[in-house]
Amino acid sequence: MSYQPLTRHPDNNGIYRFNAELAYYVSDKPKVMQSVAGYYIGRDCFPAGEADALQPYSRLSGYFSTEAAAQAW
């Protein structure tokens, strides 16, 4: 993958790297995320020019029933 310069997301101040192959900014730091299956550790992304369109990018853990359990991972 070809990663390029960093940017900060305007809402959550997270640091994102541009992936030229996907034309998406991908978060540098994993964080606790939530889906209908539960909480998990993952990274999010957004398309170039659409910072308001955050979406899941990857899941790095299994699912947890509580946010606290995911944070302890």
Contact map, one row per residue, 1 for C-alpha under 8 A:
1110000000000000001110000000000000000000000000000000000000000000000000000
1111000000000000001110000000000000000000000000000000000000000000000000000
1111100000000000111100000000000000000000000000000000000000000000000000000
0111110000000000111100000000000000000000000000000000000000000000000000000
0011111000000000110000000000000000000000000000000000000000000000000000000
0001111100000011110000000000000000000000000000000000000000000000000000000
0000111110000011110000000000000000000000000000000000000000000000000000000
0000011111001111000000000000000000000000000000000000000000000000000000000
0000001111111111000000000000000000000000000000000010000000000000000000000
0000000111111000000000000000000000000000000000000010000000000000000000000
0000000011111000000000000000000000000000000000000000000000000000000000000
0000000011111100000000000000000000000000000000000000000000000000000000000
0000000111111110000000000000000000000000000000000000000000000000000000000
0000000110011111000000000011100000000000000000000000000000000000000000000
0000011110001111100000000011100000000000000000000000000000000000000000000
0000011110000111110000001111000000000000000010000000000000000000000000000
0011111000000011111000001111000000000000000000000000000000000000000000000
0011111000000001111100111100000000000000000000010000000000000000000000000
1111000000000000111111111100000000000000000000000000000000000000000000000
1111000000000000011111110000000000000000000000000000000000000000000000000
1100000000000000001111100000000000000000000000000000000000000000000000000
0000000000000000001111110000000000000000000000000000000000000000000000000
0000000000000000011111111000000000000000000000110000000000000000000000000
0000000000000000011101111100000000000000000011110000000000000000000000000
0000000000000001111000111110000000000000000011110000000000000000000000000
0000000000000001111000011111000000000000001111000000000010000000000000000
0000000000000111100000001111110000000000001110000000000000000000000000000
0000000000000111100000000111110000000000001000000000000000000000000000000
0000000000000110000000000011111000000000001000000000000000000000000000000
0000000000000000000000000011111100000000111000000000000000010000000000000
0000000000000000000000000000111110000000111000000000000000000000000000000
0000000000000000000000000000011111000011110000000000000000000000001001100
0000000000000000000000000000001111100011110000000000000000000000000000000
0000000000000000000000000000000111111111000000000000000000000000000000000
0000000000000000000000000000000011111111000000000000000000000000000000000
0000000000000000000000000000000001111100000000000000000000000000000000000
0000000000000000000000000000000001111110000000000000000000000010000000000
0000000000000000000000000000000001111111000000000000000000000011110000000
0000000000000000000000000000000111101111100000000000000000000011111001000
0000000000000000000000000000000111100111110000000000000000111111000001000
0000000000000000000000000000011110000011111000000000000000111100000001100
0000000000000000000000000000011110000001111100000000000111111000000000000
0000000000000000000000000111111000000000111110000000000111110000000000000
0000000000000000000000000110000000000000011111000000011111000000000000000
0000000000000001000000011110000000000000001111100000011110000000000000000
0000000000000000000000011100000000000000000111110111111000000000000000000
0000000000000000000000111000000000000000000011111110110000000000000000000
0000000000000000010000111000000000000000000001111110000000000000000000000
0000000000000000000000000000000000000000000000111110000000000000000000000
0000000000000000000000000000000000000000000001111111100000000000000000000
0000000011000000000000000000000000000000000001111111110000000000000000000
0000000000000000000000000000000000000000000001000111110000000000000000000
0000000000000000000000000000000000000000000001100111111000000000000000000
0000000000000000000000000000000000000000000111100011111100000000000000000
0000000000000000000000000000000000000000000111000000111110000000000000000
0000000000000000000000000000000000000000011110000000011111100000000000000
0000000000000000000000000100000000000000011110000000001111100000000000000
0000000000000000000000000000000000000000011100000000000111110000000000000
0000000000000000000000000000000000000001111000000000000111111100000000000
0000000000000000000000000000010000000001111000000000000001111100000000000
0000000000000000000000000000000000000001110000000000000000111110000000000
0000000000000000000000000000000000000001100000000000000000111111000000000
0000000000000000000000000000000000001111000000000000000000001111100001000
0000000000000000000000000000000000000111000000000000000000000111111011000
0000000000000000000000000000000000000110000000000000000000000011111010000
0000000000000000000000000000000000000110000000000000000000000001111111000
0000000000000000000000000000000100000010000000000000000000000001111111100
0000000000000000000000000000000000000000000000000000000000000000011111110
0000000000000000000000000000000000000000000000000000000000000001111111111
0000000000000000000000000000000100000011100000000000000000000011011111111
0000000000000000000000000000000100000000100000000000000000000000001111111
0000000000000000000000000000000000000000000000000000000000000000000111111
0000000000000000000000000000000000000000000000000000000000000000000011111
